[in-house]
Amino acid sequence: MNNTNLWRALGRNFIISIILFGALLGLLWLAELIFPSVPLLKWNDPAWVVGIPASIIGVAYILTIRDPQNYTGFFAGIIMSILLGVQFLLQGQFDSTFLYFFVFIPFQMMSIYKWSRGKDEGGASFEPKFLDTPRLILSIALLVFITAGDYVLATFAFRHEALTDNIAIKLLNGLLISSSFLANYWLIYRKTDSWIYWFIYSIAGIGLFIIVGNVFSIVLFTFFLVINSMAGLAWIKATKKENLYWAKIFCKK
């Protein structure tokens, strides 16, 4: 597929995302009319308002990189990261703000560079692959380490509370950060495992917002779960048998 077709695919995915979010917001508006005691749309909240275009662009980004050959999605990913960084800044979530501005945007720039070349360091075709076993173990260890580190940071630096206070909220928030970090990192190298971390990210988000009682975010992360799962399945199908590595016991081709 040439560059023109790649950009056209990105444009189509933007239109699809706008239609999907328009329908979603319309349904939530109707739900508010039926159940006025349950606020879903918060147009007076600047952080919430910034999150809407961030989510629309984010879905277009995921729909585009569902094709493991289409690097143009990462340009949308950079815009999404800027908007999410602003949103988290407005919400006072400074750990997430730092990650989006100083980690995820550079990761996405690296992804554009590597994906657009179409070759790995050895000159071989740059195809979707699962991690080998040592990197899988390292990746899981990093997931645990980053989650625990964010838990401690949230406890003592941001919340100023005891380690045993709000355990579920802090664990799920840490899991959101660690899984999104690993998802963005492994996307640079076209690792199919990245979609497992996007799946974990979606589940953690649903759990977190169930606890805090944010109905809109529950619906939004359920929506992300469906989109991320579809993209993950597309990547698994695009992964050749010889590139399954640890996943070969689960994926029969």
C-alpha positions in Angstrom: 0.0 0.0 0.0 1.5 3.4 -1.0 1.6 6.5 1.2 -1.4 8.1 -0.4 -3.6 5.0 0.4 -2.2 5.0 4.0 -3.3 8.6 4.5 -6.6 7.9 2.9 -7.1 5.1 5.4 -6.4 7.4 8.3 -8.9 9.9 6.9 -11.6 7.2 6.6 -10.9 6.1 10.2 -11.3 9.7 11.4 -14.7 9.8 9.8 -15.7 6.4 11.3 -14.5 7.6 14.7 -16.5 10.8 14.5 -19.6 8.9 13.5 -19.1 6.4 16.3 -18.6 9.1 19.0 -21.5 11.1 17.6 -23.7 8.1 18.1 -22.3 7.4 21.5 -22.8 11.0 22.7 -26.3 11.0 21.3 -27.2 7.9 23.2 -25.7 9.3 26.4 -27.7 12.5 25.9 -30.9 10.5 25.5 -30.0 8.5 28.7 -29.6 11.8 30.6 -33.1 12.8 29.4 -34.6 9.5 30.6 -32.5 9.4 33.9 -31.8 13.1 34.8 -30.4 12.1 38.2 -27.4 10.4 36.5 -25.1 13.0 35.0 -23.2 11.7 32.0 -22.2 14.7 29.9 -20.1 17.3 31.7 -19.8 20.2 29.2 -18.8 22.6 32.0 -15.7 20.5 32.9 -12.7 21.7 30.8 -10.9 18.4 31.3 -13.9 16.4 30.2 -14.3 18.6 27.1 -10.6 18.2 26.1 -11.1 14.4 26.6 -13.7 14.2 23.8 -11.5 15.1 20.8 -8.7 13.1 22.5 -10.9 10.1 22.5 -12.2 10.6 18.9 -8.6 11.0 17.6 -7.5 8.0 19.8 -10.1 5.7 18.2 -9.0 6.8 14.7 -5.4 6.1 15.8 -6.2 2.6 17.0 -8.4 1.8 13.9 -5.5 2.9 11.7 -2.7 1.0 13.4 -5.0 -2.1 13.4 -3.2 -2.4 10.0 0.4 -3.2 11.1 1.7 -1.6 7.9 0.0 1.8 8.5 2.3 4.2 10.4 0.2 7.3 9.7 -1.9 6.4 12.7 0.9 7.5 15.0 0.5 11.1 13.8 -3.0 11.0 15.2 -1.5 9.3 18.3 0.8 12.3 18.9 -2.2 14.7 18.7 -4.1 12.4 21.0 -1.2 12.3 23.5 -1.0 16.1 23.6 -4.7 16.4 24.3 -4.6 13.7 27.0 -1.6 15.3 28.6 -3.6 18.6 28.8 -6.6 16.7 30.2 -4.5 15.0 32.9 -2.8 18.3 33.8 -6.3 19.9 34.3 -7.2 16.9 36.5 -4.0 17.2 38.6 -2.7 13.8 37.5 0.9 14.9 37.1 2.3 11.3 36.7 0.1 10.7 33.6 0.8 14.2 32.3 4.5 13.5 32.4 4.1 10.2 30.7 2.1 11.5 27.8 4.3 14.5 27.1 7.7 13.1 27.7 7.4 9.4 27.1 4.4 8.5 24.9 5.0 11.3 22.3 8.6 10.3 21.8 7.5 6.6 21.6 5.1 7.5 18.9 7.7 9.5 17.0 10.0 6.4 17.2 7.2 4.3 15.9 6.7 6.5 12.8 10.4 6.3 12.1 10.6 2.5 12.5 7.3 1.6 10.8 7.9 3.9 7.8 11.2 2.2 7.1 9.5 -1.2 6.8 12.7 -3.1 7.8 14.2 -4.1 11.1 17.8 -3.5 12.1 19.0 -6.5 10.2 17.3 -5.5 7.0 14.6 -8.2 7.3 10.9 -7.4 6.7 9.4 -5.6 9.8 6.5 -7.8 10.6 4.2 -8.3 13.7 5.8 -10.7 16.1 5.1 -11.9 19.7 7.8 -11.5 22.3 10.3 -14.2 22.9 10.1 -15.8 26.3 12.9 -13.8 28.0 11.4 -10.5 26.8 7.9 -11.7 27.9 9.2 -12.3 31.4 10.9 -8.9 31.5 7.8 -7.2 30.2 5.6 -8.8 33.0 8.2 -7.8 35.6 8.1 -4.2 34.3 4.3 -4.2 34.5 4.5 -5.2 38.2 7.4 -2.8 38.9 5.8 0.3 37.3 2.4 -0.5 38.9 4.0 -0.8 42.3 6.1 2.3 41.7 3.1 4.4 40.8 1.2 3.1 43.8 3.9 4.3 46.1 4.2 7.6 44.3 0.5 8.2 44.4 0.4 7.3 48.1 3.1 9.6 49.3 3.6 12.3 46.7 0.1 13.0 45.4 -2.5 11.7 47.8 -0.5 11.9 51.1 -2.2 9.0 52.7 -1.4 5.5 54.1 -0.4 2.6 51.9 -3.6 0.8 52.9 -5.9 3.6 51.9 -7.8 3.4 48.5 -5.9 0.2 47.5 -8.0 -0.7 44.6 -8.1 2.8 43.1 -4.3 3.2 43.3 -3.6 -0.3 42.0 -5.9 0.1 39.0 -4.5 3.6 38.3 -1.0 2.2 38.4 -2.1 -0.7 36.1 -3.5 1.9 33.6 -0.1 3.7 33.5 2.1 0.5 33.4 0.0 -1.2 30.7 -0.2 1.9 28.5 3.5 2.4 28.9 4.2 -1.2 27.7 1.6 -1.0 25.0 3.1 2.1 23.5 6.7 0.8 23.9 6.1 -2.6 22.2 4.2 -0.9 19.3 7.5 0.7 18.3 8.8 -2.8 17.5 5.5 -4.1 16.1 5.1 -6.6 18.9 1.6 -8.2 18.9 1.9 -8.3 22.7 1.2 -4.6 22.7 -2.5 -5.4 22.2 -2.6 -7.6 25.3 -1.5 -4.5 27.3 -4.1 -2.3 25.6 -6.6 -5.0 26.6 -5.4 -4.8 30.2 -5.5 -1.0 30.0 -9.2 -1.1 29.0 -10.2 -3.6 31.7 -8.3 -1.6 34.4 -10.1 1.6 33.2 -13.5 0.0 33.4 -12.7 -1.3 37.0 -11.3 2.0 38.1 -14.3 4.1 36.9 -16.8 1.6 38.3 -15.2 2.2 41.7 -15.2 6.0 41.4 -18.7 6.0 39.9 -17.9 7.7 36.6 -20.6 6.3 34.3 -19.4 8.1 31.2 -15.8 6.8 31.6 -17.2 3.2 32.1 -19.0 3.5 28.8 -15.9 5.0 27.1 -13.5 2.3 28.3 -16.0 -0.4 27.4 -15.9 1.2 23.9 -12.1 1.1 24.0 -12.2 -2.5 25.1 -14.1 -3.5 21.9 -11.9 -1.4 19.6 -8.7 -2.7 21.2 -9.9 -6.3 21.1 -10.7 -6.0 17.4 -7.3 -4.5 16.6 -5.6 -7.2 18.7 -7.3 -10.0 16.8 -6.4 -8.4 13.5 -2.7 -8.3 14.6 -2.8 -12.0 15.7 -4.2 -13.0 12.3 -1.4 -11.0 10.6 1.3 -12.7 12.7 3.0 -15.5 10.9 3.3 -18.9 12.5 7.1 -18.6 12.9 6.6 -15.3 14.7 4.2 -16.5 17.4 7.0 -17.5 19.9 5.4 -17.9 23.4 1.9 -17.5 21.9 2.2 -20.6 19.7 0.6 -22.8 22.5 -2.5 -20.6 22.3 -2.6 -19.7 18.6 -2.9 -22.6 16.1 -2.3 -21.7 12.5 
